[in-house]
Amino acid sequence: MNEHDVIVIGAGGAGLRAAIEAHEEGADVALVSKLHPVRSHTGAAEGGINAALHEEDSWELHAYDTMKGSDYLGDAPAIDAFAKEAPDEVIQLEHWGMPFSREEDGTVSQRPFGGLSHPRTTYAGAETGHHLLHTMYEQVVKRGIEVYEEWYVTRLAVTDHDNPDNRECYGCVGYDIKTGEVAGFYGSDGVILATGGLGQAFDHTTNAVANTGDGPAMAYRAGAPMEDMEFVQFHPTSLPSTGVLISEGVRGEGGILYNDEEERFMFEYGYANNEGELASRDVVSRAELTQINEGKGIEDEYVHLDMRHLGEERIVDRLENILHLAEDFEGVDGLSEPMPVKPGQHYQMGGVEVDEYGHTCINGLYTVGESACYSLHGSNRLGGNALPELLVFGARAGRHAAGGDVEQSQIPTGPSAKSENGDVDPPVDPGAVKNGGDPVAADGGAVAAPKQILDRAIETEEERIETLLERDGINHADVRETVQQTMTENVNVFREESNLKQALRDIREARAQYQNVGVSDPSRTYNTDLIHTIETRNVIDCAEAIALSALAREEFRGAHWRKQHQERKDDEWLKHTLLAWSDGNPELYYKPVILEGHDQTYEPKDRSY
Ligand SMILES: Cc1cc2nc3c(=O)[nH]c(=O)nc-3n(C[C@H](O)[C@H](O)[C@H](O)COP(=O)(O)OP(=O)(O)OC[C@H]3O[C@@H](n4cnc5c(N)ncnc54)[C@H](O)[C@@H]3O)c2cc1C
């Protein structure tokens, strides 16, 4: 058993920032990650990091833009803390040596991004995430923080008190991808989940293959609810063939979208008369798909993003990476041709329900980064707000877990935060398949001494892995494909009740099939078939939570468009969707949105760009 004060699961931007801060507070910290830290998906971030640095800008404006972008489904305490602390985090990065792009006078450059009232996106060329990861990994190495790389965490060690509010998390179980060893990681002060996105629940996504929603699914099964899962961001500019992202930085620098009649449709059809291409992402994605559905797409599939007029010097200086992506994946020269783009799944606004310190309702369990929902992005995230989020809340969670000084949280979590029961009528039962030997059973051990709980979790995982390796079952890839296809077809930008129900039926079918998966490769060394099989269970749980929450929310807010419910209904729906696993019987309930923060109160308004 590996023992530390704080265990951080995941070594992307959020995990690295949390680990550094916990270490600053004097804790013995360890990072456990299925990938080498600098291979984490944060490295793919291109566009930049929002922070109100300029004297004409202010944190209040950044907070307002974030609340408006969220379509008033963000919680003010989280939004205010975020906007206030983001500038210090960027300055801290600068001091750690992050190679930000700069102006002639040496100041850090900031460019416009969608939905921002001021150019406040700092960046390092079009490779911001890559430099961010390297800068923070250097700090981890410098501090001697222990990194267990290529260890895949399969389960949390959590007590099984009936009420999740009373549960405790003592660590996790990991599988060494290099050797096949199963071992425990004991965190006496806390466990911080930082496992990133869940894009693999869809088949057209900007996310990497490793983004399988492991953290949210493990926390959910251990008793921490998932929040606002219906809100999925579809980025307007992904490459049609692969889903690879073309950064919003292209539109930030002045890139223009055209349909097949060479009309600048964002203005021509009044989708966003003021901001045009730089409207919020949900607005631009809907506009593109409307054009495509009305027969104005190119090859009925995509639209064009044109940056030729920016000139070679500016493109090479600020967007060189984009040229390589367009050339390598579409065979298009961005200097002389427009690039094909269409909406693709990009970011999960929902995640594990946490307060503004990343703490879940389970004592000692934190979640940060894309796997968490602090109610910061609400129903739509603004471009450039995820990276400062993982810095601000990574640091907050690291400090909290290590026992640093923090104020009382204003955001309640767990079943005691419930204000209203949910009402949804799925066409099939969601949750665990109770046909015996169900591997999608509740996590957690009996209430016992902390290390016994971890020991029991280790035994359970050893048995599970043995079974998967020995069973002559079906391949996980077929199950995963069913889920990905139905999510892309039925739970996309435009949502209809019948489609959402179809997705739930397909996911149920996949869940039933998953009971019979087996791993054909018996090896214990770099057995990716085994890892992907375990991940697929998490993909199923996340996909189902998205589809079920989407079916329940009968309004149109932010990224969540419903054909039969074409308006935002503040009287009824100014509330967060919570889904609790409840030992395999998902329970839907709600809690109110908090529009009153420490410093300002927000009034829902019409949202136009
Ligand atoms: C292509 C792309 C471009 C983007 N560009 C921007 C941008 O310019 N600006 C912006 O603000 N946002 C951007 N975003 C969003 C932002 O980059 C992500 O939300 C953010 O980087 C996620 O960071 P993270 O630390 O939460 O997760 P990740 O960086 O994905 O890290 C997850 C970590 O968890 C580990 N892990 C996962 N599961 C397990 C497990 N079971 N056991 C052990 N370890 C595990 C992985 O090894 C990895 O280390 C972009 C997103 C994409 C996809």
Ligand as a Chemical Component Dictionary entry (heavy atoms), coordinates in Angstrom:
data_LIG
# 
_chem_comp.id                   LIG 
_chem_comp.type                 NON-POLYMER 
_chem_comp.pdbx_formal_charge   0 
_chem_comp.three_letter_code    LIG 
# 
loop_
_chem_comp_atom.comp_id 
_chem_comp_atom.atom_id 
_chem_comp_atom.alt_atom_id 
_chem_comp_atom.type_symbol 
_chem_comp_atom.charge 
_chem_comp_atom.model_Cartn_x 
_chem_comp_atom.model_Cartn_y 
_chem_comp_atom.model_Cartn_z 
_chem_comp_atom.pdbx_ordinal 
LIG C1  C1  C 0 -8.732  20.126 -28.065 1  
LIG C2  C2  C 0 -9.089  20.955 -26.874 2  
LIG C3  C3  C 0 -8.681  22.275 -26.794 3  
LIG C4  C4  C 0 -9.007  23.050 -25.683 4  
LIG N1  N1  N 0 -8.584  24.355 -25.616 5  
LIG C5  C5  C 0 -8.870  25.094 -24.508 6  
LIG C6  C6  C 0 -8.397  26.431 -24.378 7  
LIG O1  O1  O 0 -7.701  26.953 -25.238 8  
LIG N2  N2  N 0 -8.725  27.118 -23.258 9  
LIG C7  C7  C 0 -9.476  26.591 -22.263 10 
LIG O2  O2  O 0 -9.738  27.273 -21.266 11 
LIG N3  N3  N 0 -9.907  25.298 -22.354 12 
LIG C8  C8  C 0 -9.624  24.549 -23.437 13 
LIG N4  N4  N 0 -10.075 23.263 -23.517 14 
LIG C9  C9  C 0 -10.650 22.628 -22.328 15 
LIG C10 C10 C 0 -9.528  22.281 -21.339 16 
LIG O3  O3  O 0 -8.335  22.079 -22.021 17 
LIG C11 C11 C 0 -9.860  21.035 -20.534 18 
LIG O4  O4  O 0 -11.131 21.160 -19.947 19 
LIG C12 C12 C 0 -8.837  20.853 -19.434 20 
LIG O5  O5  O 0 -7.523  20.892 -19.949 21 
LIG C13 C13 C 0 -9.054  19.562 -18.682 22 
LIG O6  O6  O 0 -8.026  19.460 -17.728 23 
LIG P1  P1  P 0 -8.079  18.330 -16.627 24 
LIG O7  O7  O 0 -6.842  18.475 -15.809 25 
LIG O8  O8  O 0 -9.387  18.361 -15.956 26 
LIG O9  O9  O 0 -8.021  16.972 -17.475 27 
LIG P2  P2  P 0 -6.856  16.321 -18.401 28 
LIG O10 O10 O 0 -5.844  17.302 -18.824 29 
LIG O11 O11 O 0 -7.562  15.540 -19.443 30 
LIG O12 O12 O 0 -6.136  15.338 -17.405 31 
LIG C14 C14 C 0 -6.777  14.189 -16.933 32 
LIG C15 C15 C 0 -5.755  13.372 -16.182 33 
LIG O13 O13 O 0 -6.419  12.314 -15.517 34 
LIG C16 C16 C 0 -5.724  11.116 -15.725 35 
LIG N5  N5  N 0 -6.704  10.042 -15.586 36 
LIG C17 C17 C 0 -7.927  9.942  -16.173 37 
LIG N6  N6  N 0 -8.548  8.824  -15.752 38 
LIG C18 C18 C 0 -7.713  8.227  -14.877 39 
LIG C19 C19 C 0 -7.767  7.040  -14.119 40 
LIG N7  N7  N 0 -8.839  6.240  -14.140 41 
LIG N8  N8  N 0 -6.709  6.713  -13.345 42 
LIG C20 C20 C 0 -5.614  7.498  -13.308 43 
LIG N9  N9  N 0 -5.499  8.628  -14.013 44 
LIG C21 C21 C 0 -6.539  8.986  -14.778 45 
LIG C22 C22 C 0 -5.075  11.259 -17.077 46 
LIG O14 O14 O 0 -3.936  10.436 -17.159 47 
LIG C23 C23 C 0 -4.698  12.734 -17.057 48 
LIG O15 O15 O 0 -3.452  12.894 -16.438 49 
LIG C24 C24 C 0 -9.765  22.480 -24.632 50 
LIG C25 C25 C 0 -10.182 21.155 -24.708 51 
LIG C26 C26 C 0 -9.870  20.395 -25.831 52 
LIG C27 C27 C 0 -10.366 18.993 -25.905 53 
# 
loop_
_chem_comp_bond.comp_id 
_chem_comp_bond.atom_id_1 
_chem_comp_bond.atom_id_2 
_chem_comp_bond.value_order 
_chem_comp_bond.pdbx_ordinal 
LIG C1  C2  SING 1  
LIG C2  C3  SING 2  
LIG C2  C26 DOUB 3  
LIG C3  C4  DOUB 4  
LIG C4  N1  SING 5  
LIG C4  C24 SING 6  
LIG N1  C5  DOUB 7  
LIG C5  C6  SING 8  
LIG C5  C8  SING 9  
LIG C6  O1  DOUB 10 
LIG C6  N2  SING 11 
LIG N2  C7  SING 12 
LIG C7  O2  DOUB 13 
LIG C7  N3  SING 14 
LIG N3  C8  DOUB 15 
LIG C8  N4  SING 16 
LIG N4  C9  SING 17 
LIG N4  C24 SING 18 
LIG C9  C10 SING 19 
LIG C10 O3  SING 20 
LIG C10 C11 SING 21 
LIG C11 O4  SING 22 
LIG C11 C12 SING 23 
LIG C12 O5  SING 24 
LIG C12 C13 SING 25 
LIG C13 O6  SING 26 
LIG O6  P1  SING 27 
LIG P1  O7  DOUB 28 
LIG P1  O8  SING 29 
LIG P1  O9  SING 30 
LIG O9  P2  SING 31 
LIG P2  O10 DOUB 32 
LIG P2  O11 SING 33 
LIG P2  O12 SING 34 
LIG O12 C14 SING 35 
LIG C14 C15 SING 36 
LIG C15 O13 SING 37 
LIG C15 C23 SING 38 
LIG O13 C16 SING 39 
LIG C16 N5  SING 40 
LIG C16 C22 SING 41 
LIG N5  C17 SING 42 
LIG N5  C21 SING 43 
LIG C17 N6  DOUB 44 
LIG N6  C18 SING 45 
LIG C18 C19 SING 46 
LIG C18 C21 DOUB 47 
LIG C19 N7  SING 48 
LIG C19 N8  DOUB 49 
LIG N8  C20 SING 50 
LIG C20 N9  DOUB 51 
LIG N9  C21 SING 52 
LIG C22 O14 SING 53 
LIG C22 C23 SING 54 
LIG C23 O15 SING 55 
LIG C24 C25 DOUB 56 
LIG C25 C26 SING 57 
LIG C26 C27 SING 58 
# 
